Amino acid sequence: MKATDLYRKLEQDFVTPGMTDNWYSYMPELENYLCDNFKQRSIGLMCDFAQQINKVYTAVFPSDNVINKILSDGTTDAMLFIHHASDWDLNKIPGKAFHNINPLLLDKLQEKRVSLFCFHTPLDAFGEYSTSKTLADALGITIEKPFHQHEGALAGVIGTTDCNDIHELNARYSQAVGHETKLYQYGSSTIKKIGIVAGGGCDVAVMNDMAENGLDVLVTGIGKDTRTTEPHDLAKAHSINILGGTHYSSEKFACIAMCGYFTNLGPVSEFINGEPCMEDL
């Protein structure tokens, strides 16, 4: 498939007016690799290294391991579709969570004609392949409607579950992601209605939307207090239970689902597993 045709199709299917993002301002060392399009919007084609796309890899974060997997395959004329433009690791450098791609690895991807394409806001936006929708599907949550406006898109969903209580839902979450998840129980163990905001959903704006919609459980990725205790203070005040499953694991289902999207268009597609940062919990 011609690379320009694939880029155009992605834009048509996922990007809507008003969507915003802000990766570029944090990536000065990658200036010479980034497309003008990405410098303007931080959305879409990030590194234009290919003219033909015969295979698409999908990943949540562009970690060294993810990129080295592509390089070890010897694949050429391909694309790496990523949800985030930078890797996520709370342990790498104290006080720094996101880490930009090593330029030496970008040089190697360019040699192999492997483009990079980043949909952060567009993949969070409610739709068939969105992060919160696919997480809800993985947990067997029946979706009622989208909610929580963020960066020009509705990034969360409201739903119900057949789980008997919060502990059963937490166990189901652990089973779905394949590792321990964490419950912050600030309310009743019974469940009325759930808000799902994958990734970094434990923030003040989300908690306010949760309270406004009468939701008593937040399912998200990063559960712990990071920069401020205010989200947890609000959760306590409104008796909202929080379930954290790590940034990576809460969002991986969207990138897995995107393999089906790309395969339907023609290119072979493969999801590359990453590693959850358990410190997110």
C-alpha positions as CSV (number, residue, x, y, z in Angstrom):
1,M,0.0,0.0,0.0
2,K,1.3,3.5,-0.8
3,A,2.4,5.2,2.4
4,T,0.6,8.4,1.5
5,D,-2.7,6.5,0.9
6,L,-2.4,4.9,4.4
7,Y,-1.6,8.2,6.1
8,R,-4.6,9.9,4.3
9,K,-7.0,7.0,5.3
10,L,-5.9,7.3,9.0
11,E,-6.5,11.0,9.0
12,Q,-9.9,10.6,7.4
13,D,-11.0,7.9,9.8
14,F,-9.7,9.2,13.1
15,V,-8.9,13.0,13.1
16,T,-11.7,15.5,13.7
17,P,-11.5,19.3,13.9
18,G,-10.6,20.6,17.3
19,M,-8.3,17.8,18.3
20,T,-5.1,18.9,19.9
21,D,-1.9,17.4,21.3
22,N,1.5,18.7,22.5
23,W,4.3,16.3,22.0
24,Y,6.6,18.4,19.8
25,S,7.5,21.0,22.4
26,Y,9.1,18.2,24.5
27,M,11.1,16.7,21.6
28,P,13.8,19.3,20.6
29,E,16.5,16.7,20.1
30,L,14.4,15.0,17.4
31,E,13.8,18.2,15.4
32,N,15.5,16.9,12.3
33,Y,13.5,13.7,12.2
34,L,10.0,15.1,12.6
35,C,7.6,16.0,9.9
36,D,6.3,19.5,9.6
37,N,2.8,18.1,10.1
38,F,3.9,16.7,13.5
39,K,5.6,19.9,14.5
40,Q,2.4,21.8,13.9
41,R,-0.1,19.4,15.5
42,S,1.8,16.6,17.4
43,I,-0.8,14.3,15.6
44,G,-0.3,11.8,12.8
45,L,2.7,11.2,10.7
46,M,5.7,11.7,12.9
47,C,8.7,10.4,10.8
48,D,8.2,10.0,7.1
49,F,10.7,7.3,6.2
50,A,8.7,5.1,3.8
51,Q,7.0,5.3,0.4
52,Q,5.4,1.9,0.6
53,I,3.8,0.2,3.6
54,N,3.8,-3.6,3.4
55,K,3.6,-4.2,7.2
56,V,2.3,-2.2,10.2
57,Y,3.5,-2.7,13.7
58,T,1.4,-1.3,16.5
59,A,2.6,-0.4,20.0
60,V,1.5,1.7,23.0
61,F,5.0,3.2,23.6
62,P,8.0,3.4,21.3
63,S,10.4,1.8,23.7
64,D,13.9,0.6,22.8
65,N,12.6,-3.0,23.0
66,V,9.7,-2.2,20.6
67,I,12.0,-0.6,18.0
68,N,14.7,-3.2,18.4
69,K,12.1,-5.9,17.7
70,I,11.3,-4.3,14.4
71,L,15.0,-4.0,13.5
72,S,15.7,-7.6,14.5
73,D,12.9,-8.7,12.1
74,G,14.8,-7.1,9.3
75,T,11.5,-5.6,8.1
76,T,11.6,-2.8,5.4
77,D,8.9,-0.6,3.9
78,A,6.8,-0.6,7.0
79,M,5.2,1.6,9.6
80,L,5.2,1.7,13.4
81,F,1.9,3.0,14.7
82,I,2.2,4.2,18.2
83,H,-0.3,5.7,20.7
84,H,2.4,7.8,22.4
85,A,5.3,9.6,20.8
86,S,7.6,8.9,23.7
87,D,8.3,5.9,26.0
88,W,6.9,5.8,29.5
89,D,9.0,4.7,32.5
90,L,8.8,6.2,36.0
91,N,12.1,4.4,37.0
92,K,14.4,5.6,34.3
93,I,15.1,9.2,35.4
94,P,13.7,10.5,38.8
95,G,11.0,13.0,38.2
96,K,10.7,12.2,34.5
97,A,8.0,9.9,33.1
98,F,8.2,10.3,29.3
99,H,11.4,9.6,27.4
100,N,12.1,10.4,23.8
101,I,13.2,7.9,21.2
102,N,17.0,7.4,20.9
103,P,18.1,9.2,17.7
104,L,20.4,6.3,16.8
105,L,17.4,4.1,16.7
106,L,15.6,6.5,14.4
107,D,18.6,6.5,12.1
108,K,18.2,2.7,11.8
109,L,14.5,2.9,11.2
110,Q,15.1,5.4,8.4
111,E,17.6,3.1,6.8
112,K,15.0,0.3,6.9
113,R,12.3,2.7,5.5
114,V,10.1,2.3,8.6
115,S,7.8,5.3,9.2
116,L,6.4,6.4,12.6
117,F,2.8,7.4,13.0
118,C,1.4,8.7,16.3
119,F,-2.3,8.9,17.3
120,H,-2.6,9.9,20.9
121,T,-5.7,12.1,21.1
122,P,-7.3,10.5,18.0
123,L,-7.0,7.0,19.5
124,D,-8.3,8.2,22.9
125,A,-11.3,9.7,21.1
126,F,-14.4,7.5,21.5
127,G,-14.8,5.1,18.7
128,E,-14.5,1.4,17.7
129,Y,-10.7,1.3,18.3
130,S,-10.5,3.8,21.2
131,T,-8.5,3.2,24.4
132,S,-11.4,3.5,26.8
133,K,-13.8,1.6,24.6
134,T,-11.5,-1.3,24.0
135,L,-10.6,-1.5,27.7
136,A,-14.3,-1.6,28.6
137,D,-14.8,-4.4,26.1
138,A,-11.9,-6.3,27.6
139,L,-13.6,-6.1,31.1
140,G,-17.1,-7.0,29.8
141,I,-18.4,-3.6,30.7
142,T,-21.6,-2.6,28.8
143,I,-21.1,0.9,27.4
144,E,-23.8,3.5,27.8
145,K,-22.2,6.6,26.4
146,P,-18.9,8.5,26.1
147,F,-17.9,11.2,28.5
148,H,-15.0,13.4,29.6
149,Q,-13.8,16.0,27.1
150,H,-10.1,16.1,26.7
151,E,-7.9,17.7,23.9
152,G,-10.9,18.2,21.7
153,A,-12.3,14.6,22.1
154,L,-14.5,12.5,24.3
155,A,-11.9,10.2,25.9
156,G,-13.9,8.1,28.4
157,V,-16.9,5.9,28.5
158,I,-19.7,5.3,31.1
159,G,-21.0,1.8,31.6
160,T,-22.3,-1.0,33.8
161,T,-20.9,-4.4,34.8
162,D,-22.3,-7.8,35.8
163,C,-19.6,-8.0,38.6
164,N,-21.1,-8.4,42.0
165,D,-18.8,-5.9,43.7
166,I,-15.6,-3.8,43.3
167,H,-13.4,-6.7,44.3
168,E,-14.8,-9.0,41.6
169,L,-14.2,-6.2,39.0
170,N,-10.7,-5.7,40.3
171,A,-10.0,-9.4,39.9
172,R,-11.4,-9.3,36.4
173,Y,-9.2,-6.4,35.6
174,S,-6.1,-8.3,36.8
175,Q,-7.1,-11.3,34.7
176,A,-7.6,-9.1,31.6
177,V,-4.2,-7.4,31.8
178,G,-2.3,-10.4,33.1
179,H,-0.9,-8.8,36.2
180,E,-1.9,-7.3,39.6
181,T,-4.1,-4.2,39.4
182,K,-4.8,-1.9,42.4
183,L,-8.0,-0.9,44.1
184,Y,-8.2,2.4,46.0
185,Q,-11.5,1.9,47.9
186,Y,-13.0,5.2,48.9
187,G,-16.6,4.1,48.6
188,S,-19.0,1.2,48.8
189,S,-18.0,-2.2,47.5
190,T,-21.2,-2.3,45.5
191,I,-21.1,-0.9,42.0
192,K,-23.7,1.4,40.5
193,K,-22.1,3.0,37.4
194,I,-18.5,3.0,36.1
195,G,-16.4,5.6,34.4
196,I,-13.5,4.2,32.2
197,V,-10.7,6.5,31.2
198,A,-7.7,4.5,30.1
199,G,-4.2,5.7,30.7
200,G,-3.8,8.8,32.9
201,G,-7.4,9.1,33.9
202,C,-6.8,9.8,37.6
203,D,-6.9,13.6,37.4
204,V,-9.0,16.5,38.7
205,A,-11.0,17.0,35.5
206,V,-11.9,13.3,35.3
207,M,-12.9,13.2,39.0
208,N,-15.2,16.3,38.5
209,D,-16.8,14.6,35.5
210,M,-17.2,11.4,37.5
211,A,-19.0,13.3,40.3
212,E,-21.2,15.2,37.9
213,N,-22.3,12.0,36.2
214,G,-22.9,10.1,39.5
215,L,-20.3,7.5,38.8
216,D,-18.9,5.5,41.7
217,V,-16.0,3.6,40.1
218,L,-13.1,4.9,37.9
219,V,-11.2,2.3,35.9
220,T,-8.0,3.8,34.6
221,G,-4.3,3.1,34.1
222,I,-2.2,5.2,36.4
223,G,-3.8,4.9,39.9
224,K,-1.3,6.4,42.2
225,D,-0.9,10.0,43.3
226,T,1.8,11.5,41.0
227,R,2.0,15.3,41.0
228,T,-0.8,16.1,43.4
229,T,-3.1,14.3,45.9
230,E,-6.1,16.3,44.7
231,P,-7.7,13.6,42.4
232,H,-7.6,11.1,45.3
233,D,-9.0,13.8,47.6
234,L,-11.9,14.3,45.3
235,A,-12.4,10.6,45.0
236,K,-12.6,10.3,48.7
237,A,-15.0,13.3,49.0
238,H,-17.3,11.7,46.4
239,S,-16.9,8.1,47.5
240,I,-15.4,7.1,44.1
241,N,-13.4,3.8,44.0
242,I,-10.4,3.9,41.7
243,L,-9.0,0.8,39.9
244,G,-5.5,1.2,38.4
245,G,-4.1,-1.2,35.9
246,T,-0.9,0.7,34.6
247,H,-0.6,3.2,31.8
248,Y,0.5,0.5,29.3
249,S,-1.9,-2.3,30.1
250,S,-5.0,-0.1,30.2
251,E,-4.2,1.2,26.7
252,K,-2.8,-1.9,25.0
253,F,-6.2,-3.2,23.9
254,A,-6.6,-0.3,21.5
255,C,-3.3,-1.0,19.8
256,I,-4.2,-4.7,19.6
257,A,-7.5,-3.8,18.0
258,M,-5.8,-1.5,15.5
259,C,-4.1,-4.6,13.9
260,G,-7.5,-5.5,12.6
261,Y,-8.0,-2.1,11.1
262,F,-4.7,-2.2,9.2
263,T,-5.2,-5.8,8.1
264,N,-8.5,-4.9,6.6
265,L,-6.7,-2.2,4.5
266,G,-4.2,-4.7,3.2
267,P,-0.9,-4.5,5.1
268,V,0.1,-7.3,7.4
269,S,-0.1,-6.1,11.0
270,E,1.5,-7.1,14.3
271,F,1.1,-5.8,17.9
272,I,4.4,-5.6,19.8
273,N,4.1,-6.3,23.5
274,G,5.5,-3.8,25.9
275,E,6.1,-3.9,29.6
276,P,3.8,-2.4,32.2
277,C,5.4,0.0,34.7
278,M,4.1,-1.4,38.0
279,E,5.0,1.9,39.7
280,D,1.9,3.4,38.0
281,L,-0.2,1.5,40.6
